[in-house]
């Protein structure tokens, strides 16, 4: 009974160390003591004012980026849990099911000015990303329905097809943009990047992710029942169809909001929940919070590698998560049985 608590404490300690490494490591190395002095002065008002250059590096550049990595990584991980529970298969995640691609298409249409003027004035980029993701996953869900049930095989295939379709829409919009100066920035963003992180961008994704985490924790028991099967869950009084629709809306809301600030970062929601499930099992009261922490750790390290791997250059973080996620996905797919145990 103590094992999940020990794992949780270990992951929490690792998260603190990870954020510390993300703030102190970079093109300009920063000592842990300097990081501590900046944070003590900023958060607690202790000590003298730090050097302006050091303050800018730690407080204005690296710390908001590390916090955004935690928000995005944790949010994508809990949505991965939601998608895997929805289809009762650990191969599902927002990127594979087309939510991320749809959100990217919606955000690209808004950012590059391809929406009608009246519509573009009425929505923001997070709203455009949300609508794009909702359209994509709705089509996938409708195609995957087989009577009253959702076919897992159809869902995965429809998700792959919709991802390709939305990616083609994004590519068309990007390359036909009347503002070529935005082309490189948009392409870099669509591959996933946290380089634009600043404190003013954090409240909305943090709020949406916190709501998603809270809803998932409240629904822990119904989600456990869903893993047994739809008919047993219905026999226990669970509103299965309402729960499905709620999970789709929640996944789209969180994913769309995160894509709007970080671009399309794939496979976090596939790798992390599966790894955490191997450690603590399938009960969602443990799986959801530990997946959030694990996702934060994973994306922090991926972003740290993205900005330090090549001297003087920064890689899109989505490239590194894909390099980790694709082999992981293929290994799972190769297994004869990849259902929940």
N, C-alpha and C positions, 0 to 999 in steps of 0.2 A: 504493500500500500504506500510505502514511502518513495518508491521509485519515481513516479511522476513528479513529486515535489522536488526530489533531488535533481531530476532532469531540468525542471523549470528553473530552479535556482542556478544550475550550471549555465543554462542558456541566458538567463538574465545577467549573470556575471560576464559571460562572453559578449553580450550585447554592449555592456558598458565599455569593455576593453576594445571592442570593435569601433565604437564611436570615437574613443580616444585615439585609436590608430588612424582613423579617417581624418581627424582634425590635425594630428601632428605630422603625418607623412604626406609628402608632396614634392613638387619641384624645389621648394624651399623648405628644408627640414626645420621643424619646430620642436624644441624640447618640451617634454611633458610638464616641467615646472613652469615654463612660459604659458602653456595652455591653461594650467591651473590658475595662474595669476590673472590671466585675461577673464576667465570664467568667474573667478571669485569677485573680481571688480565689477563685472557686468551684471551678474546675478545677485550678488550679496552686498555689493558696495564696499567690499573690503580692499584694503591696500591702495597704493597710489595708482594713478592712471597709467596703463601700459603704453609702450611705444606705439605710435599711430600706425606704423606699418604692420607691426605684430598684431595689433587689434583688428586691422582690416583683414589680414589673412585668416585669423582664427574666427573672429566673430561675424564678419560680413561675407566671407567667401566659403570657408570650409565647414563651419558648424551648420549653417542652414542647408548646405548640400547633404551633409550626413543625416540631418533630421528628415529631409525630403526622401532620402534613400530608405530610411526606416519606415516612413509613411507609405511609400509606394510599394516597397517589398512586402511589408506586412499586409497591406490592403490586397495586393494581388494574391497573396497566399491564402487569405481567408476566402476570397472569391473562388480560388481553386478548390478549396474544400466544399464550397456551396455547389459548384458545377459537378464535382465528382459525386456528391451525394444525390444531386438531381438525376443523374443518369446511372448511378450505382456502378461507376467504373472509374478506376484511378487514372485512366488515360485522358480524362477531360480536364480542360482549363480554359480560361477566357481567350487566349491566343488561338488555340486549336479550334474552338467553337465559333470563331469569327467575331467575337465581341470587340476585341482590340482592333482588328482591321476595320470594322465598321466605325468605331469611334475615331480612328485615324482618318478615315475618309471624311467623316462629318467635320472634324476639326480642320482638315486641309481645305475643304470647300469654304469654310468660314474664314480661315487665315489668309487665303490667297484671293479672296474677294469674288468667289464664283456663286455665292448665294444672291438671290434677288435683293436689291437695296432695301426694300421694305422689310424683308425677312431678316437680313443681316443686322438691321438696326434694332430688331426686337429680341434677338438672342445674343448670347455670349459664346465664347469658345467652349466652356464646359457643357453648356446646353446643346450646342451643335454636336459635340462628341457623344453626349448621352443619347441624342436622337439617332445618330448614326449607328451606335452600338445596339440600340433597341431595335431598329429596323433589321439589322443583320441577324441578331439572335432570334427575333420573331420569325423570320423566314426559315431559319434553320429548325426551329422548334416545330413549325407547321409541317415542314417536309418530313421531319422525323416521326411525326405522330402516326401510329398504326392503330386506328380505332381509338380506344381510350388509353392506350399505352404509348410510350416513347421508345422507339427502336434505337438501341445504342449504336448499332452499325450505321443506321441511317443518320443518326445525329453526328457521328464523327465524320462521315463522308460529306454530309451537307455542310458541316463546319469548315472542312478543308476547301470545298468548292466556294463557299461564301467568302472565306478569307482571300482566296485567289481573286474573286470578283471585286471585292472591296479594295484589294491592293492594286488592281488594274485601274479602278476609278481614281485612286489616289495618285498613281503614276501619271495618268492622263492629265489630271488637274495640275499636277506639279510641273510637268514639262510644257504645258500650254499656258502657263501663267504669264500674264502681261508684265510682271515685275521680275525679271531674271535675277535681280540682286537678292531676292528672297529664296532662290532655288536651293542653293547650298545649305542655307540655314534650315529650310524645311526638310530637306533630305536627311540632314544630320539629326533633326528632331524626330523624324519618323522612324529612324533606327534606334531610338531611345537614347536620351541624354538628360543628365541632371545638371548640366553646366549653367542653366539659367536660374538656378535656385537662389532665392532671396527671401527674406523674412516675410515680405508682403504677399508672397504667393502661397504660403503655407496654411493659413487658416482654413480655406475651403477644402482642400484635400484632406487635411487633418480632421475636420468636422465630419465630412462624408465617411471617411474610413472609420472614425470612432462610432458613428451610427451603425455602419455595417458590422463592426465587431460586436456592438451591443445587441443588435438584432440576432446575430448568429449565436450568441451566448444564450439569449432568451429562448431560441428555438432549438436548443441542444437536444432535448428529449424527442421532439418530433423528428429531428434530423436522424437521430439514432433509429427511430422506428422506420424511417424511409429506407434505410439500408437493408432491412429485413425483406422489404417488398411492398408494393403498393397495396395489395389486398390485405395482408396482415396489418399494415398501418391504418387502413380504413376500418378494419374490424376493431381497432383500438380507439376509434373515434377521431382519427387525425383527418383534417380536411386536405387530402393529398393534392387535389388539383389547385386549390387556392395556395397551398404551400409552394407548388411548382411555379405558379405565376409570380408569387412574391419573391422567390429566389431569382427568377429571371430579371425582374425589375431591380432588385437589390444589386445583382451582379452588374447590370448595365449602368446603374447610377454610379457605383464605386469605380468600375473600370473606366467609364467615360470621363469622370472627374480626374482620375489619375493619368489617363492618356493625355488630357488637356495640358498637364504641367510637365510630363516627362516623356511623351511620345510612346510608341508601342514597344514595350519591353516584354518579350515572350518567355514562356517556360518557367517563370518563377512560381506560378500557381500549379505547375505540374511537379516540379522537383521537391519543393519544400513540404507540402502536405504528405506526399508519399514517404519521404524520409522521416518526418515526425510520427507518422502512423506506425512505422516500423519500431519506433522507440516506445510509444505510449499506448498503442492500440487505436481502436476506432471510436471510442466514446467522444462525442463532440465537446463535452465540457472541458476535456483536456486537450483535444486536438486543435480546437479553434484558437485559444490564446497562445499555445506553444507554436502553432503554425505562424501566427502573427510575429512572434519574436524571432523564429527561425527565418522567416522571409526578410525581416529587417536586417538580420546578420548577413544573410546571403547577398542581398543587393548592395549593402555597404561595402563588402569585400569586392564584389564585381565592379562597383564604381571606382573603388580605390585602384584596382588593377587597370581599369580603363584609362585613368588619367596618369598612371605612372609606368605602364608597360613599355611604351615607346617614348624615348626622351624627346621633349619638346613638342609632343603631339598628344592629342586626346582621342581615344577611340569611342565610338558610340557604345554605350553599355549594353544595348540590345544584342550587339555582335557577340559579346562574351557570354551572355545568358543563353544565347542560341547554341554556342559552341559547347556549353555544358548540357543544355536541355535536349538537343536533338539526339545525341548518343543515348542519353537516359531514356528518352521516349522509345527509341528503337529497341533497346534492351527489354523494356516492359512489353513492347509489342511482340517481341520474339518469344516471350514466355507463353507456354501453352494455356495457362489460365491466369488472367490478371484481374480477377474479381477481388473484392474485399474479403479478407480472411477473418 
